[in-house]
């Protein structure tokens, strides 16, 4: 079974269990390992500082430049996960295949079955390469692949009616090929990293609210797919693909502009990419803001102790 997150365990005061999980993951169970102790201290201090120094309201998702950056990623990845054109084929494959003259139920079922198998293999396989290639590179590659496949599919759909006898079968075969290539491209970025990337960019205190925002956008896009896509396909046919070609171009721009690389960066230290020196980060990698806040707290505590000592002396005198 998968153990509880060490961050969750630490937030619940289960420090011993948290350290055992870190030791199991990083040092084959050695709780005295230097890396284990450094990360344990960093997680513990960061969570404690977040509780003491930061609020935890919904408005905090938009209260700072760093959090607004996170929210842009969360909202966009929620919509992109369902609005990248995958909603057309995933839910309305028979209607898409009808555009190229395939109406036989057995043929449609066979294509759907093979497509499902390709999806499973490609989505699972790419998980083993996320840390090798990095998140940003995979997202950009995914958007590029999807855009090229959609452009090619649109051209093939447009050419299909102009073949011999009103059906260009080469164009129809090209549509099927690019549907498969499209899904491989989609799985490179959005199948496996939808939740993992969204979780990585959020500090612990905002993780639940941030994921809720992301899944809310997923639900909105699913509603759109269910009620708008079939009507559009029925009324404008292949021309509806032009809409997604333009959308995928916009999608590529958003990913290029806002999505950051989190490869080989501890979860606590990712906050620096968004918040800079104002990030709440404890441990050996403590930011300038945390250092100053801790110094101010220590100075206040020393001052209060000195006042208490003076008062006590005066009372005794």
N, C-alpha and C positions, 0 to 999 in steps of 0.2 A: 504494500500500500504506500501511497505518497504521504510523507509526513507533513504536519502543519508547517506553515511558513515560520521561519525563525523570527521574522518581524511581528507576526501575529502573536507568537508565544511571548516575546519580550513585552509587547504592549499589554499582555494579560498577566505579567509578572512571573511567568514560568521560565525563569532565566536558565535553569539547569537543562531543561528540555531543549531550549533554543540553542544552547551551546553544543549539545549532543548532535543536533541536526547539522549545524555548521561544520562540526568535526567530521561527521559522516560524509558530507558533500566535498569538503576541501582537503581532508587529511586522513582519510581512512580510519576515522574514529579517534584520532589523537587530539584530545581537548587542550593539550599544552602547546600545540602548534602555533607559531607566531602569527601566521595569516589568520587563523581562527580567532585568536585573541584580538587582533587589530580590527577585524570586521565586526566581531561581537561588541567591542567597545564603541565602534562607530555607529552601529545600528542602535545600541542602547542610548547613547547620548543624543543622537539625532531625534529619536522618537520622544525622548524626554523634553528636549528643547522645543519640538513642535507643539507639545502639549502646553508648555509654559509661555511660549512667545508668540504663537500664532492662533488665530481664530479658526473656526471650522464650519462656517456658514456656506450656503450655496453661492452667495455673492462673491466669495473668495475666488471662485473659478474665473472671475472677470475683474478682480480688484487690482491686479498688478500686471505689468507688461509680460512677465514670465508666465503667469497663469492664463492670460489672454492668448499667448502663443500656444500653450497646452490645449486650451479650449478650441482653438482653430483646428488643431490636429485631431482632437477627439470628434468634433462635429463632422469634419471632412471625411475622416476614415470611416465613420459610421455610415454616411451617405455613399461614399465610394465603394464600400463593401457590397452594396446592393444596386447601385446606380451606374455600374461600369459596363452595363450591357448584359451582365450575367442573368439578370432577371428575365430577359426575353427568352433565352434558350432554356433556362432552368425550369420555368413554369409553362412555357408556350412552345415547346419544341415541335409538336405537330403542326402548329400554324406556320412556323418558320420553314419547316420542310415542305409544307404545302406550296410555298412560294416558288419552290424548284420542282414542283410536280410529284413529290413523294407523298402519297396518301395511303399506301398499303400499311395496315396496322402492324403487321409482322416486321416490315422493314423499319418502321418508326421505332418499334420496341427494340429491335436489334441495335440500331444506332444509339438509342438511349442507354442500353445496357453497356455497350462498349465505352460510351462516353463516361458513364459512372465509374467504370473500372479505371479508366485513364485518370479521372479526377482523384480517386483514392490513391493511386500510385504516385502521381505528381505532387499532390498535397502533402503526402507523408514523406516522400523523398526529399523535398526541399527543406524540411525541418532540420535535416542533418547538415545543411550548408549555411544556415542563418548566421552562425558565429564566424564562419569562414569569410563570407562575402560582405556581411554587414547589412543592417536593416535598410538604410537609405538607398544603397545600391540596388537591393532587391526590389524595393518599391518603385524606383525609377525604371528598372528593367521591366517590371510588370506593366507599368503604364505604357511604356514604349511598345511592348509586344502586343498589348490589347489594342492600342490605337492602330498599329499596322494591320493587325488581323481584321479589325472592324472596317478599315478602309478597303482592304482586299475583298472582304465579304460583300460590302456594299456595291463595289464595282461588279462582282460576279452576279449578284442578284439583279442588278440593272441590266446586265447583258443577257441573262437567261431567256427572256421572252423573244429575243431576236435571232435565235438559232434556227436551223432547218426545221420546218414544221412547227415553228413557234416554241421550240425548246432547245436551248444550247446545253447539252448534257455535260460538256466539259466545264462550263461555268457552274452547273449544279454540283458536279463533283468537287470543284474548287470551294464552294460554300461549305460542304461537309468537312473538308480538310481544314479549312480555316476556323471552323467551329471548335475542332479538337485543339488546334494550336492556340486559339484564344483562351481556352480553359487552362491549358498548361501555363500560359502567360499570367492569367489571373491568379492561379495558385502560387506562383512565385512570390507574390507579395501579400495578397489580402486573405488568403485562406488560413494560413497558419499564424500570421502576425497580427491579426485584428485585435485579439485580446492581449497577447503578450506585449506588443509594442505600446498599446494604450496603458497598460499597467506600469510599464517601465518608466514612462515619462512623468508619472504622477508621484508626488511625495506621499508617504504613508497616510497622512491625515486626510488627504483628498481622494484617495484611490477609489473608495466606494462611490462617492458622488460623481467623480469623473467617469467611471465606467457606466454609471446609470445614465449620464448624459449621452455617452457614446451609443449605448443600446437603445436609448430613446430615438436617436437619429436613425438607427438601423430599422426600428419598427415603423417610423414614418416612411422610409424609403420602400419597405416591404408593402405598405398600404398602397403607395403609388404604383408599384409594380403590378399588384393584383388587380387594380381597377383601371389604370390608364393604359398599360402596355397592350392588352388584348384589343381595346378599342382603336388604338393607333395602328396596330398591325392590320386590323380589318379594313380601316378606311384609307390608309396611305401606303400600306405594304412596305416594300423595301426602302422607300424614302424615309421611313422612321429611323432607319439605321444612320442616316445623315445627322440626326439629332445627337446620337451617341458618339459619333465621330468628333463633333464639336465639343461635346461634354468631356470626352477622354483627353482632348487637347488641353482643356481647362484643368482637368484633373492632374495631368502631368505638370503643369505650371505650379499648382498648389503644392504638390509633393516636392518639387524642386526648390520652391521658395521657403517652405516652412518645416519640412520633415528633417530632423537632425539624426546624426549617427550616434547610437548608444553602444556600439560594439565594444566589448572588453572594458566596460565601465561599471563599477559597483552601483547598485541601485541608489544608494544614498548620495553618491557623487554626481549622478545625472542631473540633480537639481542645479548644479553650477552652470550647465549649458543654457538653462532658461533664466536663472536668477542672478548669475554672476556672483559678485562678492556679497550680495544681499541674501544669498541662499542660507537656509537653515541646515547646517551640516556640522555634526560633531566629530569627535575622534581626532586622529592625527591630521586629517585633511580639513579641519575646521576652517570656515571662511572668515573673512575680515569682519563681517557683520556679527557672526557668532562670538568671535574673540572679543570684540568691543562690548557686546551685550554682557558677556560673562564677566569681563573686567568691571563694567558698571555695576553689575549685581554684587560682585565681591567687594567693591569699594563701598557700596551702600551697606552691606552686611558689616564691614569693619567699622564704618561710621556709627552704626547703630550699637555695635558692641562697645565702642569707646564711650558713647553717650551713656550707655547702661552702666559701665564701670565708674564713670564720673559721678553719676547719680547715686550709685551705691556707696561711693567714698564719702559724698556729702552727707548722706544719711547717717553713716557711721560716725562722722565728725560731729 
